[in-house]
Amino acid sequence: MNKRFDLLVFDWDGTLMDSTATITYAIRQAFEDVGLPVPSERDARYVIGYGLNEAMQHLAPEASADEIRRVVDAYRHYYLARDQQLVLFDGVLDALERFASAGYTMCVATGKSRAGLKRVLEATGLGRYFLATRTADESFSKPHPAMLEYLLEFAGVAPQRALMIGDTTHDLQLAINAGTASAALTYGAHDVGALQELKPLAIFDDFPALADWILAHE
């Protein structure tokens, strides 16, 4: 049977890796260290998926360039202190293996930096599953379509044959802007109500359910 999709594009943080709490903690600690108003947990979670500079500027639009630089540096300090403790969500490794066996092409579109993604791909061993990856420091930040458009062109896949998978409205809006379908996961940074407003094809509470749904559409 023909697959509905040829290309699966995954967000990283909050989608494949259980890192939302660590990112939120690091953002709030960084603002406290620099002496800027500390964003609420909800606001800190909202910017997950943006490029790092864009995230901090969104949270502190009146801050100077030097203050933003200091917040970014402090964030990296707090995040890296916990980086080695982060784990993949249950079912991710098995699902990626199932997708690979079924012949899907897979890519990653993430708000992480290239250095940060390289580090986690090496730590998890997941790099072998992805044809290509695109990071926020190589492209416009989500939800600008450039990141996803690059991956579509690299993979040689038409937008209507691709599925963007993520846990935030930024991921879903990215898919809309690039003309692809999307699926959402509820265990990440954004709540289900916000995800539903952007009308993904489906919403799942765990990764194995997502995998079963994708493979059922072969």
C-alpha positions, 0 to 999 in steps of 0.5 A: 500500500502507498504511504500517505507521507514520505517524509517525517520531520520531528521537532526535538525538545519536548517532542523526542526528548523530555527537556521542557522542564529543564529549558524552562528552569534554565530560562527563568534562572538566567533572567534572575541572574541577569536581574531582569524580570523573571518570566512566568513558567507559562511564558518560558514554556511558550518560547520553547522552539524559538531560536535562543536569541529570539526566545529571550528577546520575546521574553524581554523586548525592552532589554538591551543587546548586552542584557540579551547576550548575558541572559543567553550565556546564563541560560547555556550555563544552567541548561548544560549543567542538566543536559546529561540528565535528559532522556528520550520520551518513552517509545521514541527509539522503538518508533524511529526504528519502526519508521526506518523499517517502513521506509520513511525518510526522517529529518529534524527541525529544531530551535536548538543550535547546531552545536546543541543538536550535534551533542544530543545526537551523539549522546542518544545515537539517533543521528543515524535515523535522520537524512538531514537536520536544520537548526535555528542558528542556520535558518530563520526561527520557527514558525518561519517556513525556511527551516522546513522548506530547506528539509523538503528541498533536501529530501526531494519531497513535495510539501503535501507528502510531508508531516511535521511532528511537534509539541508546540504551536510554533511547530504547527504554524511552521507546517502551515507556513510551509504547506505541510500537514502536522501532528501534535503531541500533548506532553511538551511545552504547549497545552492541548487547547492551543495545539487544537486551535491550529488544527493538526491532523491528529493529537497524541498523548504519547509517542507510541500512539503517534507511531501507530497512527502513522504506520496505520496510514501506510 
